[in-house]
Each structure stands twice: as C-alpha cells, then as structure tokens.
C-alpha cells in the first residue's frame, strides 16, 4: 500500500515537533527513518498509525485519510516501548492480539503458529512474557505487529535489546517482509539501516533534512573530501598552521592518540586538498608516509545533517 504524508505539523503545547513534513513510501519499499532523539520520528509514526492526531496536513493510505480510522487495520505497529501484558503466556497474548486485530476465528491458531515460527519464539511460546529477556519480548512485539498480516509495517526500534545473531535474523525477516509490504523502520543502529533499507529519510528538529539511498547521501556528503595523512615531522604545531592556511582546507584534526604527524584533513565542499598538501610537504621537505582518502560513512552524513 502507498503511504503519503502531506505537510503534517504537530505541536506539544507551544513546542512545534513536526514542521510541514512530507514524504511518500511505496509498496515493497523499506524506508529507514532516522533522526536524533526528539527529532520527531516517533511522533510521525504515531500519526501514521492514527495513534495520535496531527494539527495540520494529512496522511493518506491508498487515498484514504488516517483521520477516518479506516486505515488502522492495514497497519502493523511495533512501538518504541513495546507495551506487553507481562502476566500472559506468549501464545495467549498472540491469540488475544489476533482477536483484537480482527483475524477470523478459524485462522487464529494458524496465524499464531506462523508468527511463532517466523519470529523464532518456539522454545519460549509457553513462558510468561514477564519471564522473557528483552530480546525475546521484542520478538513478541514484532509477532503481534504481524499477526493480522498487515500491508504496512511501522517498526520503531525493532532490534532494541537483541544480540548480534538475533539482529541478523530480524534484519533478514524485515527484508523478506519488505518484498510484499510497505515498511517504515526507525533505528539508531546506522549499519542496520544500510543493510536493511531501500531508502533513508533523516529528520532533524521536526523537518526532513535528507531523502535518498545511503549511496546517494554519501555521494552528496563526499563534496567534502577527507584525507588521512601521516608525515615524518618532529612536532605538529607548525605543520598544522601551514595546513590550515591552504585555500582548500576546511579543518585539520590531530590524531586522537597524540601520534606526531598524523592528521585527518577535511576539505571545503567541492574541493580536493591532495595536490596542495603534496606541494606543501614537498616544499618543506616533510616526507609523506601515507595519504589515504576516507570514505564517507552514513554516520558522517547523519552527524553533518543533525549537529546544527
């Protein structure tokens, strides 16, 4: 199902947490929704699900506004805090969730078995939810979000509390589900986004600041060339001053371990510092031990867009 978010805004009291946010998610697409704490991610997700209302704008799913309430049955939602009934066994909770979501009575047991298999809960299915580890509780939350086979999945921090093996399993499950469903995934684990998502949206202070594939975003950020260099020099101070005088150089960062002659050099956007640095070193007889271009990571893009 197609999800369209059109100029939505939201206030909490006098604080504007969403400012005319617009984007679209198409069927079969996994969208990674990123942003620092308090940026508006969870609020946006709650509005899409119909859990809270927006102050202006609209969200439509296959042309139907979420304001009507008709879209809720099409959505599976795993909230950030994953509220569960801790005194219920896993199977009973999933049966209860299936009934709440309107699964036909004759299909409930099959759906419960399928969700237990899909989310790896077979050995834990008769335990009380309160007896489960955080990782397994997260699996129960994912199972309840999928129990009614929704066309849209809204997953807020789905891998929280999972160990590395479990993260890989859930990642593969989300990728498999994303072939047929529309998935919006929020997480702070940036490598997970690159491994799982087709497209990335970054929100900061209630506004969308980036929209594209991880490769697109890295290419945009790579306008700032970054070099890692190592020179054979007796001390850093004079060299740093000379490097900073180069027209192409924006920033010179000393090695965090205090290694003499080792720097990260960031160029101004659209410029390369390679030739100027080489010429400067040759002129001053500073032997270059290494000069390595650094690939821009998604973490770098995220920091550049959200630190201001």
N, C-alpha and C positions, 0 to 999 in steps of 0.2 A: 504493500500500500504506500502511496505517496503522502509524505508529510510536508506541509508548507507552514512555515512560521512567518507571519507578516506583521512587521513593525510593532512587536509586542513591547509594552513597558509595564513595569511593576514598581510600586512604592511599598516600603515598610515604614509606616509613619511618614516622616519627612525625607527619608533616605530613598533615593532612586536606585534600585538594584538592577533593573533592566532598562536600557535606553534604546527604544526603537530597534529591537533585534529582529533580523530577518535572515532566514536561510531555508533550504529545501533538502529533504532526504528522499531518495528514490528507492523503489523496491529492489531488493537484492544488494543494497549498499550498507556497509558497516561504517558509520560515522564516528570518529573519535572526537569527543567533546572535551577540550582541555581548558584549563584556566587555574590561576592561584585560588587559594581559599577566599571565599567571599566575593568571587568574580561574578557569580550569577548562574553557575552551571546547574546546581540542584534546583533552584527556583525555576529555571527554564524547563527542566524535566518534569517538575511537578505541574507546571502549567500545561504541558503537552498531554499529560495523563488525565488532566481535569481535576487533579487533587486540590489545586488552589486556582483562583481566578486571576486573570490579568486585568490591569487597569485600562489599557487601550491596546488596539491591534487585535489580531485573531490568529488562531491556529486551526488549520483545516486538514482533515484526513480524508483522502479521496473526495474532496469537495465538501465534506460535512464539517461544520464548525464544532470544536470541542465544547463550546458553550451549550450545545443541545444535549450533551450527555450521551448521545448515540454512539460515540466512538470508543467508549471505555471498554467494551467487550472485545475490541480489536487489539488491545494493548496488554502486554505483559510487563510488569514493573517490579524491578528489584531496587528498593530504596537504599540509600546510603547506610541507614542504621538497621535495616533488615529486621523489622519487628516480627517476632515469632511467639507462639504460645509454648513456653518452655516446659510446661507440665503435660504436654501431649506427645505421644509417640510419633515418630516421623510419618508412618503410614496413615495414622489417623488424621494428622494435620494435613497431609496431601489430599485425603478424601474430603476433608472439610473445605479445603481451598477449591477443589474441583466443583463441589456443590455451590459454593459462593459464586464461582465463575460461570455457572450455568451449564456445566458438562452434563450430557444426557446420562440418566441413572445407569443404563445398561453399559455405558462406556467408561464409567468412573474407574473400575478396577483395572481395566486395560491401560488407561492413562496413568494411573498411579504406578503400575509395574514398569511402564515405559520410562517414566520420569526417574524412577529409582535406578533403572539400568543406565539411562543416559547421563545422569549426574554422579554415578559411582557411589550410591548410597546403600547398596545391597546389604553389606555387613552391619550397617547402622540402622536399618529401617525399623527395628522394633524397640530401639532405645528412645528414652525421653529426649526431646530436643535440648533440654537443660543439661543433659549429660554429655552432649557433643562438644567437640573442640570448635573453636571459632571458624576454622576452615570448613568443617562439615556443616555447621549452621549456615554458612554462606551457600553451600550446595543445596541445602533445603530451601533457602530463599530463591535460588535460581530455579529449582524444580517447581515451586509454586507459581513463579512467573510464567513458566512454560506449560503448566498443566492443562490449560484450555486451548493450546495450540494457536496462540495469537499471531497475527500478521506483522505486528510491530513489537519490538522488544526495547524497553528503556532500562538500561543497566547502569546504576550509579555505584561505581567502585566494586565491580563484581568479583575481583580477585583479592579483596582485602582479607588478610588472615590466612591465605593459602600458602603452602610451602611451594618451592620451585617446581616440583613434579606436578602438583595439583594445578598450578598456574598454567603449565603447558597443556594439561588435559582440558581445562576450561577454555583456554585460548582456542584449541582445536575445535571444541564444541561450538563456540561462538562463530568461528569461521564457517563451520558446516551449516549452522543455522542461518548465517548471513547470505547463503546462496538463494534462499527462498523468502527470507523475511527482511523487513526494514529494521536495522539495528542502530540505536544510538547508545554509545558506550562512553562513560566518563571514568577516568582513572588518573592517578598521579604517577603511574609507572610508565614513563615515556617509551622505553623499549617495547613494552607490550602494545602500545598504540601502533608503532611502526610494524610490528609483527602481525597485527590483527586487522587493522582498519584500512579501508579503501581511500578514505579522505579524512582530513583533520580540520577541525574548526577550533580556533583559540578565542576565548572571551576574556576580556580584562575590564574591570570596573563597569560591568554592565553593557559593554559594546563588543561587537565582533571585530577582532584586530587581524585575523588571518583565516584564510579559507583555501584549502588545496591539498594535494597529496604531500606526503612527507618529502618526496623528492623535489616537488615544486617549491616548498617552503625553504628547503635547504639551498636551492639554487638562488632564490631571492636573497637570502642572507649572505650568500657567498660573494656578494658585491664587496664585502669587507674581507679581503684576503688576509689570512692569518699564517704566519710563519713561525716555526720553532727553530732557533739558531743557537749554535754553540761556537764561541770564539776562544782562541788561546790568548788571553789577556791577563795582566797582573791584578787589575781591580775594575769594578763596574762603573763607578761614578762618571768618569769622563766619557766612556763609551755610551752610556745611557743618554747623556746630554747631547752628544753628537747624533745619535739615532733619532732622538725626538725632534731635532732640527730639520730632518728630511721632510720635504713637502708632502710625500705620500703617506707618512707615518702618522697614525692617529694616537696609538698607545704602545708603550713598551712596558712589559710586565716581567719583573725579575723572577727567576726560579724560586718557587716557594720553599725549597730546601736550602736556599742560600748558596747554590753552586755558582762560582765565579764564571762569568762569560756565557751564561745560559739564559736566554730570554725568549718570551713569546712576543711577537710583534704584530699588531693589528693595523692594517692599512685603512685609509679613508675609503668610503664606499666607491666602488668603480675603479679604484687604482690598485696597482701592484707595486710592492716595495722591493722586489727581488733585485732589480738592476741597481737601484740607488744604494741598497745595503751592500751589494757586492763591490760597487765602485768605492764606497766609503771605506770599507775594510781594506781594499787593495791600496788605497791612497795612504792609509795609516799603518800599513803593514800588520794588520790584525788577521792572523790565519783563521780561516773558516773551517771548523771541524765538521759541522753539519748545518744544513739549511733544508728544513722539511716543511712542506705545506701541510696545514692541518685541515682535515675535512670537517666541515661544519656539521655539528650534530643537532638533533632535534632539541636537545636540552639548551643549546646555544640560542636557537631560534626562539624558544619559549622564553628564555631569560631576556632577550633583547626586546621582545614584544610586551612583556608584563612587568618589567622592573621600574618603568616610569610611572 
